[in-house]
Amino acid sequence: MPDALLEVDRISKRYGEVVALREMTFEVRAGEMFGFVGSNGAGKTTTMRIALGVLTADSGQVRWKGAPLTFETRRRIGYMPEERGLYPKMKVAEQLVYLAELHGLSAAAARRAAGEWIERLGLGARRQEEVQKLSLGNQQRVQLAAALVHEPEVLVLDEPFSGLDPVAVEVMSQVLREKCDDGVPVVFSSHQLDLVERLCDRVGIVRKGQMVACGTVDELHEGGPARVRVRVEGAGPRWVEALEGVQVVDKLNGSVVLELSEGVDDQAVLRAAQDAGPVREFAPHRPSLSELFRNVVTEETAA
Amino acid sequence: MTPPTPLSPARAVWLVSRRELNTRVRSKAFLFGTLALVLVIALYAGLMFFMGKSSNTSTIGFTGQATVVSEPLKNSLQAMGKDVETQSVPDVRSGERLVSEGKLDALVAGAPGALKVIVEDGLGDSLRSALDGVARQQALDAQLAEAGLDVNKVNREVAAAGVEVQTLKPVDPERGQRMMLAFAVVFLLFFSIQTVGQLVAQGVVEEKSSRVVEILLSTVRPWQLLLGKVLGVGLVGLIQLVVVGALGLVAASATGVLTIQGVAFGTLMSALGWYVLGFFLVATMLASAAALVSRQEDLSSVITPVVLTLVLAFVVGINLLTGNPQSPWVEWLSLIPPFSPIIMPGRAALGLAPAWQVAMAVVITIAALAAVLWLGSRIYRNAVLRTGARVKLRDALKAE
């Protein structure tokens, strides 16, 4: 059996004069959680809609297990659209059974799966309520259940965490992790970068319809200049000014984040810090995803 | 893990239509809509019942010597098909009061040779000619008696004389009832196709505005969704029509308004057939128009042309059928969709549609239906996923 691999291969899409996607390319492997980040309008939603066949690409291909996605194989994807889509006047249980059946489950299997996910996502008391009467958080849970109810082999979720309270975020993360551990490739987009960083095995940063960086957070930072975080008691950042090839890029909680140009010896920096005062912290700084993202955005404005 | 079973197109359509049927038949809107229709039909039958009673009965008062003409007058009016109640009134003054109060339709006074009629605003033609006839008879009787002839014998012979009438096109004695049927069937079809068709349009926009269509279309094809929706909602309308039609038939038969049950049953059956054709045609047009917009508020702007065409068919149909059912206009309009599903069953109820014309109308409607289905599913497919601003019809037609 070919690997459970979801490949997005150079898809492009334009709306009239506007280029929405330009050769968007990435892949998500079995059991991998892929975070999709980018500013609004960067092309995340368009990519997902194309993967689901809701939109057609002008060129490029989406492949699943090595073969182009067809209408039949798309049915095996669990999808959560950005703008939530459920029948407002339909009851929770009925709605989930309906969607499961539409995805090819038998009536009995659909009822069973709907029941399981309703319990699992803590909607037991709401199963007979109309979706429009639920709180936003609960509607979101139903939406997740709708994406999961047909035991999908791939999950594509557009902003699954937006609007969730911390408890729901935890439930959602657990469920996604579990699916992932079952070998299901999971792609989701989010603006909550800390969450993406915590959950995802790999991350793709999109800008203006193009993938500009793709890999693990560590990989994304590789090749960039080395950074250290230093805290010197009782000294301002003044001592840094004397150092050649060292720049303060950030200040957090009394520490400074220094960027060292190539060839700068971090031990020399440590000695200079010690001269300035007692050193309480001196560690390599792993930039957060937000910082990486900020860099990408800065490059964008600079370009 | 459940093994994935491919979803056959038939099952997809069935699932979609079952959902429509389930959610709608249980809804309050369906219940109240059906009740409202039943009420309208009941009112209509009741109206027919009372109109049938009151329009032919007139009450005539007689006073003084004029009382002697009450019997002959009653007989001659009954011969014209009018029911008369007679009443003797003590004097002219009190008779006049009764007339002005509306308790008497006319007061006859004066001597048999010089009859005088008092009415409120005008004398009906039949009453006038009956009174004239009675007055002439009185004068004739007097002359005959003076000439020494046997008045009764002459009258008998005169009464026996007459022309033999041979009708080439006999007036259908069931004409009135057929007209009532035609009116009912045209109204029901118009109402049903229009309201249930709009339910389809609302359903399309509901799916679009709630974005659930995005999930649906990742697993079913647009035509399956469209067809399932039209079938499901159409079935709801059919159930409603059967219930209302059957109740109307029973009520009209029970009150004696309707005595031609066979014709009525046939009319109801053909109405159901026409409903299926007409509904499919109109619902597909409405659904594809509805796919152009994303909000319920914008819906009326796109479906108005279709709805107005239907209203036109109804108004023109009713006017022509009741006023001039034999006109060539009716004949033409009853052949052309979307007029045919509303007008043809009305014509047929009147017994004025030759079988070949009915067949032709069915064939033309089916052809139109095929065209509308093809075009409509194309528009629907191209427009239903474009949310936001209203999609231009031209763009929806040409995309992809």
Contacts between the chains, C-beta under 8 A, distances in Angstrom:
chain1	res1	chain2	res2	distance
A	49	B	214	7.5
A	52	B	214	7.7
A	52	B	218	4.6
A	53	B	217	7.7
A	53	B	218	6.2
A	54	B	214	5.4
A	54	B	217	6.0
A	54	B	218	6.0
A	54	B	385	5.8
A	55	B	385	7.1
A	56	B	400	7.5
A	71	B	221	7.2
A	72	B	6	5.9
A	74	B	218	5.9
A	74	B	219	7.4
A	75	B	4	6.9
A	75	B	7	6.9
A	75	B	218	7.5
A	75	B	219	5.1
A	76	B	4	5.9
A	77	B	218	6.9
A	79	B	214	7.7
A	79	B	215	6.2
A	79	B	218	5.3
A	81	B	211	5.8
A	81	B	214	4.5
A	81	B	215	6.5
A	83	B	211	4.5
A	83	B	214	7.8
A	83	B	387	7.7
A	84	B	210	8.0
A	84	B	211	6.6
A	85	B	210	5.9
A	85	B	211	3.6
A	85	B	212	3.9
A	85	B	213	7.0
A	85	B	214	5.2
A	85	B	215	5.0
A	86	B	210	6.5
A	86	B	212	5.5
A	86	B	215	8.0
A	87	B	23	7.9
A	87	B	206	7.4
A	87	B	207	7.7
A	87	B	210	6.4
A	87	B	212	5.6
A	88	B	206	7.7
A	88	B	210	5.7
A	89	B	23	7.2
A	90	B	23	6.5
A	98	B	15	7.1
A	98	B	19	5.6
A	99	B	215	6.7
A	101	B	15	5.4
A	102	B	7	7.0
A	102	B	12	6.9
A	102	B	15	5.7
A	102	B	16	7.8
A	102	B	216	6.8
A	102	B	219	5.0
A	102	B	220	6.1
A	103	B	7	7.3
A	103	B	219	5.1
A	104	B	4	5.6
A	104	B	5	4.7
A	104	B	6	6.4
A	104	B	7	4.4
A	104	B	219	7.7
A	105	B	2	6.0
A	105	B	5	7.4
A	106	B	5	7.0
A	109	B	2	5.0
A	113	B	2	7.2
A	146	B	215	6.6
A	150	B	2	7.9
A	151	B	1	5.2
A	151	B	2	5.3
